Amino acid sequence: MLLDTASLYFRAYFGVPESVKAPDGTPVNAVRGLLEFITRLVQDHRPDDLVACMDADWRPQWRVDLIPSYKAHRVAEEVPAGPDVEETPDTLSPQVPVIEDVLDALGIARVGVPAYEADDVIGTYTARAAGPVDIITGDRDLFQLVDDARGVRVLYPLKGVGSLQVTDEALLREKYGVDGPGYADLALLRGDPSDGLPGVPGIGEKTAAKLLDAFGDLAGIMAAVDDPAARLTPSQRKRLDEARPYLAVAPKVVRVADDVPLPDVEVALPREPRDPAALDELARRWGLGGPLGRLLSTLQG
């Protein structure tokens, strides 16, 4: 089980009232919410291995070099040596180090790799996995990893994590008309304002799905642009032709990496906390006794 940790703690932050605070008055709604999420996921799915995948770099320079608008609207502060500071709610940022400390004390593997996003860490673990993989994320970009033959699915939270959309190839075909790899091509053609990806002007999700159905993949679509006999409307041909510079680089930006240099860490689901004393201190300082108690009893079960 691979957690897109930032996606989940953002959801926890907005799903749990900010009135949930530590004894000193600091909001801990994201921390508590994430712990409750993990408890529910372990209860419901009993994974053998669990990795909290982190954004060591939420906007890698190699992606920005290819598409400068990539996530540009989310930059709160530019850092010349990188990574830039992402715009996050004032009361969420201080909770992230607490989340990291709690995961470390629990012994839940926490993996982020410099110059890569959590998506890339997830993509690499997925590529290396010998057995089935459940990816927990509120980010549709990871639908590209869905692969029924390998047992890779995305569990997409609809409300909390009690209600998860089980995303497999059948659901992708029903909702988007594509399979897992086809979802990346669909996303780059359609564009994604939340990631600063312009897409191809005039090519929305439905048109992109029809083009992929007709021509197979992005390479097939671009071959059709060069083939006067291919069944493209004049406006589609013109727009795709004009978008060649974008379409030449977009696949590398949109597709998650599967060759990240992962650290050698223990990923087995812990039964006992790695550092009970540190965990007790974190529980006391941040008022996390209830959610941590529930998670520990679930891990031991």
C-alpha positions as CSV (number, residue, x, y, z in Angstrom):
1,M,0.0,0.0,0.0
2,L,1.4,3.3,-1.1
3,L,0.1,6.6,0.4
4,D,0.3,9.8,-1.5
5,T,0.8,11.4,1.9
6,A,0.5,15.1,1.0
7,S,-2.8,14.4,-0.9
8,L,-4.1,12.7,2.2
9,Y,-3.0,15.2,4.8
10,F,-4.5,18.1,2.7
11,R,-7.8,16.2,2.7
12,A,-7.5,15.6,6.4
13,Y,-6.8,19.3,7.0
14,F,-9.9,20.4,5.1
15,G,-12.0,17.5,6.4
16,V,-11.3,17.9,10.2
17,P,-12.2,21.2,11.9
18,E,-9.4,23.5,12.7
19,S,-10.8,23.7,16.3
20,V,-9.1,20.3,16.8
21,K,-6.0,21.5,18.7
22,A,-3.0,20.4,20.8
23,P,-2.9,21.3,24.5
24,D,-0.9,24.5,23.6
25,G,-3.6,25.6,21.1
26,T,-1.8,24.6,17.9
27,P,-4.1,23.1,15.3
28,V,-3.5,19.4,14.8
29,N,-6.5,18.6,12.5
30,A,-4.3,17.4,9.6
31,V,-2.2,15.2,11.9
32,R,-5.2,13.6,13.7
33,G,-7.1,13.2,10.4
34,L,-4.2,11.5,8.7
35,L,-3.8,9.1,11.6
36,E,-7.5,8.2,11.5
37,F,-7.1,7.7,7.7
38,I,-4.2,5.3,8.2
39,T,-6.1,3.4,10.9
40,R,-9.1,2.9,8.6
41,L,-6.9,1.8,5.7
42,V,-5.0,-0.7,7.7
43,Q,-8.3,-2.0,9.2
44,D,-10.0,-2.4,5.9
45,H,-7.1,-3.6,3.7
46,R,-4.4,-5.2,6.0
47,P,-1.5,-4.4,3.7
48,D,1.7,-6.4,4.1
49,D,3.8,-3.3,3.4
50,L,3.0,0.4,3.8
51,V,4.9,3.4,2.5
52,A,4.1,7.0,3.2
53,C,5.4,8.6,0.0
54,M,6.5,12.2,0.4
55,D,7.1,15.2,-1.9
56,A,10.8,15.9,-1.4
57,D,10.4,18.3,-4.3
58,W,6.8,19.2,-5.2
59,R,7.9,21.0,-8.4
60,P,11.0,19.4,-9.7
61,Q,13.2,21.7,-11.8
62,W,13.5,19.1,-14.6
63,R,9.7,19.3,-15.1
64,V,9.7,23.1,-14.9
65,D,12.6,23.2,-17.5
66,L,10.3,21.3,-19.9
67,I,7.0,23.2,-19.1
68,P,7.7,26.5,-17.2
69,S,4.0,26.9,-16.3
70,Y,4.1,23.6,-14.4
71,K,2.6,24.3,-10.9
72,A,3.8,27.9,-11.3
73,H,0.6,29.3,-9.8
74,R,1.2,27.4,-6.5
75,V,4.6,29.0,-5.8
76,A,4.5,31.0,-2.6
77,E,8.2,31.8,-2.6
78,E,10.9,31.2,-5.2
79,V,14.1,29.6,-3.8
80,P,17.1,29.9,-6.2
81,A,18.7,26.7,-5.0
82,G,15.2,25.1,-4.9
83,P,12.8,23.6,-4.2
84,D,10.4,26.5,-4.2
85,V,8.0,27.0,-1.3
86,E,4.5,25.8,-2.1
87,E,1.5,27.9,-1.1
88,T,-0.1,26.1,1.8
89,P,-2.5,27.2,4.5
90,D,-0.7,28.9,7.4
91,T,-2.0,26.4,9.9
92,L,-1.1,23.3,7.8
93,S,2.6,23.9,7.2
94,P,3.6,23.6,10.9
95,Q,1.7,20.3,11.1
96,V,3.8,18.6,8.4
97,P,7.0,18.1,10.6
98,V,4.7,16.6,13.3
99,I,3.3,14.2,10.8
100,E,6.8,13.2,9.8
101,D,7.9,12.7,13.4
102,V,4.8,10.6,14.3
103,L,5.3,8.3,11.2
104,D,9.0,7.9,12.1
105,A,8.2,7.0,15.7
106,L,5.6,4.5,14.6
107,G,8.0,2.9,12.2
108,I,5.9,3.5,9.1
109,A,8.2,3.9,6.2
110,R,8.4,7.5,5.0
111,V,10.1,8.0,1.7
112,G,10.9,11.1,-0.3
113,V,13.7,11.5,-2.8
114,P,15.4,14.8,-3.7
115,A,14.3,16.2,-7.2
116,Y,11.2,13.9,-7.3
117,E,7.6,14.2,-6.3
118,A,5.7,11.6,-4.2
119,D,4.0,10.5,-7.5
120,D,7.4,9.4,-8.8
121,V,8.2,7.5,-5.6
122,I,4.9,5.7,-6.0
123,G,5.6,5.0,-9.7
124,T,8.9,3.4,-8.8
125,Y,7.6,1.3,-6.0
126,T,4.8,0.2,-8.2
127,A,7.2,-0.8,-11.0
128,R,9.3,-2.8,-8.6
129,A,6.4,-4.5,-6.8
130,A,6.3,-8.3,-7.0
131,G,2.6,-8.5,-6.0
132,P,-0.6,-6.4,-6.0
133,V,-0.4,-2.7,-5.1
134,D,-3.0,-0.3,-3.7
135,I,-2.3,3.4,-4.2
136,I,-4.2,5.7,-2.0
137,T,-4.5,9.2,-3.5
138,G,-6.9,12.0,-4.2
139,D,-4.8,12.9,-7.3
140,R,-6.2,11.5,-10.6
141,D,-2.7,11.7,-12.2
142,L,-1.9,8.4,-10.6
143,F,-4.7,6.7,-12.5
144,Q,-2.0,6.1,-15.2
145,L,-0.5,3.4,-13.0
146,V,-3.7,1.2,-13.0
147,D,-2.9,-2.2,-14.3
148,D,-5.3,-5.1,-13.8
149,A,-2.8,-7.7,-15.0
150,R,-0.4,-6.7,-12.2
151,G,-3.1,-6.0,-9.6
152,V,-2.3,-2.3,-9.4
153,R,-5.3,-0.2,-8.5
154,V,-5.9,3.3,-7.2
155,L,-8.2,3.8,-4.1
156,Y,-9.5,7.3,-4.6
157,P,-11.1,8.9,-1.5
158,L,-14.6,10.3,-2.2
159,K,-15.4,11.2,1.4
160,G,-12.7,10.6,4.0
161,V,-11.2,7.2,3.4
162,G,-14.3,5.3,4.5
163,S,-15.7,5.8,1.0
164,L,-13.0,4.9,-1.6
165,Q,-13.5,4.6,-5.4
166,V,-11.8,1.4,-6.4
167,T,-10.2,2.5,-9.7
168,D,-9.4,-0.4,-12.0
169,E,-9.3,-0.6,-15.8
170,A,-13.0,-1.2,-16.1
171,L,-13.8,2.0,-14.2
172,L,-11.3,4.0,-16.3
173,R,-12.8,2.7,-19.5
174,E,-16.3,3.5,-18.2
175,K,-15.5,7.0,-17.0
176,Y,-12.7,8.1,-19.4
177,G,-12.7,5.7,-22.3
178,V,-9.0,4.8,-21.7
179,D,-6.8,2.3,-19.8
180,G,-4.1,3.2,-17.3
181,P,-1.3,4.2,-19.7
182,G,-3.9,5.9,-21.9
183,Y,-4.9,8.1,-18.9
184,A,-1.5,9.9,-19.1
185,D,-2.0,10.7,-22.8
186,L,-5.6,11.9,-22.0
187,A,-4.3,14.1,-19.2
188,L,-1.7,15.8,-21.3
189,L,-4.0,16.4,-24.3
190,R,-6.8,17.7,-22.1
191,G,-4.5,19.7,-19.9
192,D,-4.8,20.3,-16.1
193,P,-5.2,23.9,-14.8
194,S,-4.4,22.6,-11.2
195,D,-1.0,21.5,-12.4
196,G,-0.4,24.4,-14.8
197,L,-0.5,22.1,-17.8
198,P,-2.0,24.0,-20.8
199,G,-3.1,21.0,-22.9
200,V,-4.0,21.3,-26.5
201,P,-6.4,24.3,-27.0
202,G,-9.8,23.1,-28.1
203,I,-9.1,19.4,-27.2
204,G,-11.2,18.6,-24.1
205,E,-11.5,15.3,-22.3
206,K,-14.2,13.8,-24.6
207,T,-12.4,14.7,-27.8
208,A,-9.1,13.4,-26.3
209,A,-10.7,10.1,-25.4
210,K,-12.2,9.8,-29.0
211,L,-8.8,10.5,-30.5
212,L,-7.1,7.9,-28.3
213,D,-9.8,5.4,-29.1
214,A,-9.3,6.0,-32.9
215,F,-5.5,6.2,-33.0
216,G,-4.3,4.2,-29.9
217,D,-2.0,6.6,-28.2
218,L,-0.3,10.0,-28.5
219,A,2.2,8.7,-31.1
220,G,-0.7,7.3,-33.2
221,I,-2.5,10.6,-33.0
222,M,0.6,12.5,-34.2
223,A,1.1,10.0,-37.0
224,A,-2.5,10.7,-38.0
225,V,-1.8,14.5,-38.1
226,D,0.9,13.7,-40.7
227,D,-1.3,11.4,-42.7
228,P,-3.7,13.4,-45.0
229,A,-6.0,10.4,-45.2
230,A,-6.4,10.0,-41.4
231,R,-9.9,10.9,-40.2
232,L,-9.2,14.1,-38.3
233,T,-11.3,17.3,-38.6
234,P,-9.3,20.2,-40.1
235,S,-9.4,22.1,-36.8
236,Q,-8.2,19.1,-34.8
237,R,-5.3,18.6,-37.3
238,K,-4.4,22.3,-37.1
239,R,-4.5,22.4,-33.3
240,L,-2.5,19.3,-32.8
241,D,0.0,20.4,-35.4
242,E,0.4,23.8,-33.6
243,A,0.8,22.0,-30.3
244,R,3.8,20.0,-31.4
245,P,6.4,21.8,-29.1
246,Y,4.2,21.2,-26.1
247,L,3.3,17.6,-27.1
248,A,7.0,16.8,-27.5
249,V,7.8,17.5,-23.8
250,A,4.5,16.9,-22.1
251,P,4.8,13.1,-21.8
252,K,7.9,13.4,-19.7
253,V,6.3,15.9,-17.4
254,V,2.9,14.1,-17.0
255,R,4.1,10.5,-16.8
256,V,5.3,9.5,-13.4
257,A,8.9,8.4,-13.1
258,D,9.6,4.7,-12.5
259,D,13.3,4.8,-12.0
260,V,13.7,6.9,-8.8
261,P,16.7,5.9,-6.7
262,L,14.8,4.6,-3.7
263,P,16.5,4.4,-0.3
264,D,16.8,1.0,1.4
265,V,14.1,1.2,4.1
266,E,12.0,-1.3,5.9
267,V,8.5,-1.1,4.4
268,A,6.7,-3.9,6.3
269,L,3.7,-2.7,8.2
270,P,4.9,-2.3,11.8
271,R,3.3,-4.3,14.6
272,E,4.9,-2.2,17.4
273,P,6.2,1.4,17.4
274,R,9.8,1.8,16.4
275,D,10.4,4.4,19.2
276,P,7.7,4.1,21.9
277,A,9.3,6.8,24.1
278,A,9.3,9.3,21.3
279,L,5.7,8.4,20.3
280,D,4.5,8.8,24.0
281,E,6.1,12.3,24.0
282,L,4.5,13.2,20.7
283,A,1.1,12.0,21.9
284,R,1.4,14.1,25.1
285,R,2.7,17.2,23.4
286,W,0.2,17.3,20.5
287,G,-2.8,15.7,22.2
288,L,-2.8,12.6,19.9
289,G,-3.5,9.9,22.5
290,G,-6.9,8.9,21.1
291,P,-5.9,8.5,17.4
292,L,-2.5,7.0,18.1
293,G,-4.1,4.5,20.5
294,R,-6.6,3.4,17.9
295,L,-3.8,3.1,15.2
296,L,-1.5,1.1,17.5
297,S,-4.3,-1.4,18.5
298,T,-5.1,-1.7,14.8
299,L,-1.5,-2.4,13.9
300,Q,-1.2,-5.0,16.6
301,G,-4.5,-6.7,15.5
